[in-house]
Amino acid sequence: MDLRELAAEIEPTSSRYAQQLGIERDDTWFLLKLQEELGELTQAFLMRTGRARTKGQTAEELDLNFRSELADVLCHVVLMAHHHGVDLQTEIERKWLAWGS
């Protein structure tokens, strides 16, 4: 799956979520939602690495939560790019993959 396909698949889920909660997904929301997810990833990382309370979660639960939060951050980056009309696939090729040549 490429990032364009991912954007097309996750956009309806995000849109439904916002509609159900009465949220306007404007420029500010996309940025703040990404920041929120990054904070949750940070917390999951700290818990997984023993730098924060585990709240009684097992190592497996901590690992699953960390992986889930990574997915959330990626999806919100993709959603933000989609909202702004940025083709991440092209930008990654231009900015990152060009160095491999």
BADOMAR-468424 format. One record per atom (N, C-alpha, C): x, y, z; residue in one letter; residue number from 1; atom name. Coordinates in nm, 2 decimals, always signed. Example, Ala and Ser with C-alpha at 12.3 -4.5 7.8 and 13.67 -1.06 7.14 Angstrom:
2
((+1.32,-0.57,+0.78),'a',1,'N')
((+1.23,-0.45,+0.78),'a',1,'CA')
((+1.32,-0.33,+0.78),'a',1,'C')
((+1.28,-0.22,+0.71),'s',2,'N')
((+1.37,-0.11,+0.71),'s',2,'CA')
((+1.29,+0.00,+0.79),'s',2,'C')
END
This chain:
101
((+0.09,-0.12,+0.00),'m',1,'N')
((+0.00,+0.00,+0.00),'m',1,'CA')
((+0.09,+0.12,+0.00),'m',1,'C')
((+0.06,+0.22,-0.09),'d',2,'N')
((+0.13,+0.34,-0.08),'d',2,'CA')
((+0.06,+0.45,+0.00),'d',2,'C')
((+0.12,+0.56,+0.02),'l',3,'N')
((+0.06,+0.66,+0.11),'l',3,'CA')
((-0.07,+0.72,+0.05),'l',3,'C')
((-0.08,+0.73,-0.09),'r',4,'N')
((-0.20,+0.78,-0.15),'r',4,'CA')
((-0.32,+0.68,-0.12),'r',4,'C')
((-0.29,+0.55,-0.13),'e',5,'N')
((-0.40,+0.46,-0.10),'e',5,'CA')
((-0.43,+0.46,+0.05),'e',5,'C')
((-0.33,+0.48,+0.14),'l',6,'N')
((-0.36,+0.49,+0.28),'l',6,'CA')
((-0.45,+0.61,+0.31),'l',6,'C')
((-0.42,+0.72,+0.25),'a',7,'N')
((-0.50,+0.84,+0.27),'a',7,'CA')
((-0.64,+0.82,+0.23),'a',7,'C')
((-0.66,+0.76,+0.11),'a',8,'N')
((-0.80,+0.73,+0.07),'a',8,'CA')
((-0.87,+0.63,+0.16),'a',8,'C')
((-0.80,+0.54,+0.22),'e',9,'N')
((-0.87,+0.45,+0.31),'e',9,'CA')
((-0.90,+0.50,+0.45),'e',9,'C')
((-0.81,+0.59,+0.50),'i',10,'N')
((-0.83,+0.64,+0.64),'i',10,'CA')
((-0.92,+0.77,+0.64),'i',10,'C')
((-0.92,+0.84,+0.53),'e',11,'N')
((-1.00,+0.97,+0.53),'e',11,'CA')
((-1.15,+0.95,+0.57),'e',11,'C')
((-1.22,+0.85,+0.52),'p',12,'N')
((-1.36,+0.83,+0.56),'p',12,'CA')
((-1.37,+0.80,+0.71),'p',12,'C')
((-1.28,+0.73,+0.77),'t',13,'N')
((-1.29,+0.69,+0.91),'t',13,'CA')
((-1.27,+0.82,+0.99),'t',13,'C')
((-1.18,+0.91,+0.96),'s',14,'N')
((-1.16,+1.03,+1.03),'s',14,'CA')
((-1.28,+1.12,+1.01),'s',14,'C')
((-1.33,+1.13,+0.89),'s',15,'N')
((-1.45,+1.21,+0.87),'s',15,'CA')
((-1.57,+1.17,+0.95),'s',15,'C')
((-1.59,+1.03,+0.96),'r',16,'N')
((-1.70,+0.98,+1.04),'r',16,'CA')
((-1.68,+1.02,+1.18),'r',16,'C')
((-1.56,+1.00,+1.23),'y',17,'N')
((-1.53,+1.03,+1.37),'y',17,'CA')
((-1.56,+1.17,+1.40),'y',17,'C')
((-1.52,+1.26,+1.31),'a',18,'N')
((-1.55,+1.41,+1.34),'a',18,'CA')
((-1.70,+1.44,+1.33),'a',18,'C')
((-1.77,+1.38,+1.24),'q',19,'N')
((-1.91,+1.40,+1.22),'q',19,'CA')
((-1.99,+1.35,+1.35),'q',19,'C')
((-1.95,+1.23,+1.40),'q',20,'N')
((-2.02,+1.18,+1.52),'q',20,'CA')
((-2.00,+1.27,+1.64),'q',20,'C')
((-1.88,+1.33,+1.65),'l',21,'N')
((-1.85,+1.41,+1.76),'l',21,'CA')
((-1.87,+1.56,+1.74),'l',21,'C')
((-1.92,+1.60,+1.62),'g',22,'N')
((-1.95,+1.74,+1.59),'g',22,'CA')
((-1.82,+1.82,+1.58),'g',22,'C')
((-1.72,+1.76,+1.53),'i',23,'N')
((-1.59,+1.83,+1.52),'i',23,'CA')
((-1.57,+1.89,+1.38),'i',23,'C')
((-1.53,+2.01,+1.37),'e',24,'N')
((-1.49,+2.07,+1.24),'e',24,'CA')
((-1.34,+2.04,+1.22),'e',24,'C')
((-1.31,+1.97,+1.12),'r',25,'N')
((-1.17,+1.93,+1.08),'r',25,'CA')
((-1.11,+2.04,+1.00),'r',25,'C')
((-1.07,+2.15,+1.06),'d',26,'N')
((-1.01,+2.26,+0.99),'d',26,'CA')
((-0.86,+2.25,+1.00),'d',26,'C')
((-0.79,+2.35,+0.95),'d',27,'N')
((-0.64,+2.34,+0.95),'d',27,'CA')
((-0.59,+2.33,+1.09),'d',27,'C')
((-0.64,+2.40,+1.19),'t',28,'N')
((-0.60,+2.40,+1.33),'t',28,'CA')
((-0.63,+2.26,+1.39),'t',28,'C')
((-0.74,+2.20,+1.36),'w',29,'N')
((-0.77,+2.07,+1.42),'w',29,'CA')
((-0.67,+1.97,+1.37),'w',29,'C')
((-0.64,+1.96,+1.25),'f',30,'N')
((-0.54,+1.86,+1.20),'f',30,'CA')
((-0.41,+1.88,+1.27),'f',30,'C')
((-0.36,+2.00,+1.29),'l',31,'N')
((-0.23,+2.02,+1.36),'l',31,'CA')
((-0.25,+1.98,+1.51),'l',31,'C')
((-0.35,+2.02,+1.57),'l',32,'N')
((-0.37,+1.99,+1.71),'l',32,'CA')
((-0.39,+1.84,+1.74),'l',32,'C')
((-0.46,+1.78,+1.65),'k',33,'N')
((-0.49,+1.63,+1.66),'k',33,'CA')
((-0.36,+1.56,+1.65),'k',33,'C')
((-0.27,+1.60,+1.55),'l',34,'N')
((-0.14,+1.54,+1.54),'l',34,'CA')
((-0.06,+1.56,+1.66),'l',34,'C')
((-0.06,+1.67,+1.72),'q',35,'N')
((+0.01,+1.70,+1.84),'q',35,'CA')
((-0.04,+1.61,+1.96),'q',35,'C')
((-0.17,+1.60,+1.97),'e',36,'N')
((-0.23,+1.51,+2.07),'e',36,'CA')
((-0.18,+1.37,+2.05),'e',36,'C')
((-0.18,+1.32,+1.93),'e',37,'N')
((-0.14,+1.18,+1.91),'e',37,'CA')
((+0.01,+1.17,+1.94),'e',37,'C')
((+0.09,+1.27,+1.91),'l',38,'N')
((+0.23,+1.26,+1.94),'l',38,'CA')
((+0.25,+1.26,+2.09),'l',38,'C')
((+0.17,+1.33,+2.16),'g',39,'N')
((+0.18,+1.32,+2.31),'g',39,'CA')
((+0.14,+1.18,+2.36),'g',39,'C')
((+0.04,+1.12,+2.30),'e',40,'N')
((+0.01,+0.98,+2.34),'e',40,'CA')
((+0.12,+0.89,+2.30),'e',40,'C')
((+0.19,+0.91,+2.19),'l',41,'N')
((+0.30,+0.82,+2.15),'l',41,'CA')
((+0.41,+0.84,+2.26),'l',41,'C')
((+0.44,+0.96,+2.29),'t',42,'N')
((+0.54,+0.99,+2.39),'t',42,'CA')
((+0.51,+0.92,+2.52),'t',42,'C')
((+0.39,+0.93,+2.57),'q',43,'N')
((+0.35,+0.86,+2.69),'q',43,'CA')
((+0.37,+0.71,+2.68),'q',43,'C')
((+0.33,+0.65,+2.57),'a',44,'N')
((+0.34,+0.51,+2.55),'a',44,'CA')
((+0.49,+0.47,+2.54),'a',44,'C')
((+0.57,+0.55,+2.48),'f',45,'N')
((+0.71,+0.52,+2.48),'f',45,'CA')
((+0.77,+0.52,+2.62),'f',45,'C')
((+0.74,+0.63,+2.70),'l',46,'N')
((+0.79,+0.64,+2.83),'l',46,'CA')
((+0.75,+0.52,+2.92),'l',46,'C')
((+0.62,+0.48,+2.91),'m',47,'N')
((+0.57,+0.37,+2.98),'m',47,'CA')
((+0.64,+0.24,+2.94),'m',47,'C')
((+0.66,+0.22,+2.81),'r',48,'N')
((+0.72,+0.10,+2.76),'r',48,'CA')
((+0.87,+0.09,+2.80),'r',48,'C')
((+0.94,+0.20,+2.81),'t',49,'N')
((+1.08,+0.20,+2.85),'t',49,'CA')
((+1.11,+0.22,+2.99),'t',49,'C')
((+1.00,+0.21,+3.08),'g',50,'N')
((+1.02,+0.22,+3.22),'g',50,'CA')
((+1.05,+0.36,+3.27),'g',50,'C')
((+1.01,+0.46,+3.20),'r',51,'N')
((+1.03,+0.60,+3.24),'r',51,'CA')
((+0.91,+0.67,+3.29),'r',51,'C')
((+0.80,+0.59,+3.29),'a',52,'N')
((+0.67,+0.64,+3.34),'a',52,'CA')
((+0.59,+0.52,+3.40),'a',52,'C')
((+0.49,+0.55,+3.48),'r',53,'N')
((+0.41,+0.45,+3.54),'r',53,'CA')
((+0.35,+0.36,+3.44),'r',53,'C')
((+0.34,+0.23,+3.46),'t',54,'N')
((+0.28,+0.14,+3.36),'t',54,'CA')
((+0.13,+0.13,+3.38),'t',54,'C')
((+0.08,+0.18,+3.49),'k',55,'N')
((-0.06,+0.17,+3.52),'k',55,'CA')
((-0.11,+0.03,+3.52),'k',55,'C')
((-0.02,-0.06,+3.56),'g',56,'N')
((-0.06,-0.20,+3.58),'g',56,'CA')
((-0.06,-0.28,+3.44),'g',56,'C')
((-0.02,-0.22,+3.34),'q',57,'N')
((-0.02,-0.29,+3.21),'q',57,'CA')
((+0.10,-0.39,+3.20),'q',57,'C')
((+0.08,-0.50,+3.13),'t',58,'N')
((+0.18,-0.59,+3.11),'t',58,'CA')
((+0.28,-0.54,+3.00),'t',58,'C')
((+0.39,-0.60,+2.99),'a',59,'N')
((+0.49,-0.57,+2.88),'a',59,'CA')
((+0.42,-0.58,+2.74),'a',59,'C')
((+0.34,-0.68,+2.72),'e',60,'N')
((+0.28,-0.70,+2.60),'e',60,'CA')
((+0.18,-0.59,+2.57),'e',60,'C')
((+0.10,-0.55,+2.67),'e',61,'N')
((+0.01,-0.44,+2.66),'e',61,'CA')
((+0.08,-0.31,+2.63),'e',61,'C')
((+0.19,-0.28,+2.69),'l',62,'N')
((+0.27,-0.16,+2.67),'l',62,'CA')
((+0.32,-0.16,+2.53),'l',62,'C')
((+0.37,-0.27,+2.48),'d',63,'N')
((+0.42,-0.28,+2.34),'d',63,'CA')
((+0.31,-0.26,+2.24),'d',63,'C')
((+0.19,-0.32,+2.27),'l',64,'N')
((+0.08,-0.30,+2.17),'l',64,'CA')
((+0.04,-0.16,+2.17),'l',64,'C')
((+0.03,-0.09,+2.29),'n',65,'N')
((-0.01,+0.05,+2.29),'n',65,'CA')
((+0.09,+0.14,+2.22),'n',65,'C')
((+0.22,+0.11,+2.23),'f',66,'N')
((+0.33,+0.18,+2.16),'f',66,'CA')
((+0.31,+0.17,+2.01),'f',66,'C')
((+0.29,+0.05,+1.97),'r',67,'N')
((+0.27,+0.02,+1.82),'r',67,'CA')
((+0.14,+0.09,+1.77),'r',67,'C')
((+0.04,+0.09,+1.85),'s',68,'N')
((-0.09,+0.15,+1.81),'s',68,'CA')
((-0.07,+0.31,+1.80),'s',68,'C')
((+0.00,+0.36,+1.89),'e',69,'N')
((+0.02,+0.51,+1.89),'e',69,'CA')
((+0.11,+0.55,+1.77),'e',69,'C')
((+0.21,+0.46,+1.74),'l',70,'N')
((+0.29,+0.49,+1.62),'l',70,'CA')
((+0.19,+0.50,+1.50),'l',70,'C')
((+0.10,+0.40,+1.49),'a',71,'N')
((+0.01,+0.40,+1.38),'a',71,'CA')
((-0.08,+0.53,+1.38),'a',71,'C')
((-0.13,+0.57,+1.50),'d',72,'N')
((-0.21,+0.69,+1.50),'d',72,'CA')
((-0.13,+0.81,+1.45),'d',72,'C')
((-0.01,+0.83,+1.49),'v',73,'N')
((+0.07,+0.94,+1.45),'v',73,'CA')
((+0.09,+0.94,+1.30),'v',73,'C')
((+0.12,+0.82,+1.24),'l',74,'N')
((+0.14,+0.81,+1.10),'l',74,'CA')
((+0.01,+0.85,+1.03),'l',74,'C')
((-0.10,+0.79,+1.07),'c',75,'N')
((-0.23,+0.82,+1.01),'c',75,'CA')
((-0.26,+0.97,+1.02),'c',75,'C')
((-0.23,+1.03,+1.13),'h',76,'N')
((-0.27,+1.18,+1.14),'h',76,'CA')
((-0.17,+1.26,+1.05),'h',76,'C')
((-0.05,+1.22,+1.03),'v',77,'N')
((+0.04,+1.29,+0.94),'v',77,'CA')
((-0.02,+1.28,+0.80),'v',77,'C')
((-0.06,+1.16,+0.76),'v',78,'N')
((-0.12,+1.13,+0.63),'v',78,'CA')
((-0.25,+1.21,+0.61),'v',78,'C')
((-0.33,+1.22,+0.71),'l',79,'N')
((-0.46,+1.29,+0.71),'l',79,'CA')
((-0.43,+1.44,+0.69),'l',79,'C')
((-0.33,+1.49,+0.76),'m',80,'N')
((-0.30,+1.64,+0.76),'m',80,'CA')
((-0.25,+1.67,+0.62),'m',80,'C')
((-0.16,+1.58,+0.56),'a',81,'N')
((-0.11,+1.61,+0.43),'a',81,'CA')
((-0.23,+1.60,+0.33),'a',81,'C')
((-0.32,+1.51,+0.34),'h',82,'N')
((-0.43,+1.50,+0.25),'h',82,'CA')
((-0.52,+1.62,+0.26),'h',82,'C')
((-0.54,+1.67,+0.38),'h',83,'N')
((-0.62,+1.79,+0.40),'h',83,'CA')
((-0.56,+1.91,+0.33),'h',83,'C')
((-0.43,+1.92,+0.33),'h',84,'N')
((-0.36,+2.03,+0.27),'h',84,'CA')
((-0.32,+2.01,+0.12),'h',84,'C')
((-0.36,+1.89,+0.07),'g',85,'N')
((-0.33,+1.86,-0.07),'g',85,'CA')
((-0.19,+1.83,-0.10),'g',85,'C')
((-0.12,+1.78,+0.00),'v',86,'N')
((+0.02,+1.74,-0.01),'v',86,'CA')
((+0.03,+1.60,-0.05),'v',86,'C')
((+0.10,+1.56,-0.15),'d',87,'N')
((+0.13,+1.43,-0.19),'d',87,'CA')
((+0.25,+1.38,-0.12),'d',87,'C')
((+0.23,+1.31,-0.01),'l',88,'N')
((+0.35,+1.27,+0.08),'l',88,'CA')
((+0.44,+1.18,+0.00),'l',88,'C')
((+0.38,+1.09,-0.08),'q',89,'N')
((+0.47,+1.00,-0.16),'q',89,'CA')
((+0.57,+1.08,-0.24),'q',89,'C')
((+0.52,+1.18,-0.31),'t',90,'N')
((+0.61,+1.26,-0.39),'t',90,'CA')
((+0.71,+1.34,-0.31),'t',90,'C')
((+0.66,+1.39,-0.19),'e',91,'N')
((+0.75,+1.47,-0.11),'e',91,'CA')
((+0.86,+1.38,-0.04),'e',91,'C')
((+0.82,+1.26,-0.01),'i',92,'N')
((+0.92,+1.17,+0.05),'i',92,'CA')
((+1.03,+1.13,-0.05),'i',92,'C')
((+0.98,+1.11,-0.17),'e',93,'N')
((+1.08,+1.08,-0.28),'e',93,'CA')
((+1.17,+1.19,-0.31),'e',93,'C')
((+1.12,+1.32,-0.31),'r',94,'N')
((+1.19,+1.44,-0.33),'r',94,'CA')
((+1.29,+1.47,-0.22),'r',94,'C')
((+1.24,+1.46,-0.10),'k',95,'N')
((+1.32,+1.50,+0.02),'k',95,'CA')
((+1.41,+1.40,+0.07),'k',95,'C')
((+1.37,+1.27,+0.08),'w',96,'N')
((+1.44,+1.17,+0.15),'w',96,'CA')
((+1.51,+1.07,+0.05),'w',96,'C')
((+1.43,+1.02,-0.04),'l',97,'N')
((+1.48,+0.91,-0.13),'l',97,'CA')
((+1.58,+0.96,-0.23),'l',97,'C')
((+1.58,+1.09,-0.26),'a',98,'N')
((+1.68,+1.15,-0.35),'a',98,'CA')
((+1.82,+1.13,-0.30),'a',98,'C')
((+1.84,+1.12,-0.17),'w',99,'N')
((+1.97,+1.11,-0.11),'w',99,'CA')
((+2.03,+0.97,-0.13),'w',99,'C')
((+1.94,+0.88,-0.16),'g',100,'N')
((+1.99,+0.74,-0.18),'g',100,'CA')
((+2.06,+0.72,-0.32),'g',100,'C')
((+2.04,+0.81,-0.41),'s',101,'N')
((+2.09,+0.79,-0.55),'s',101,'CA')
((+2.24,+0.83,-0.55),'s',101,'C')
END
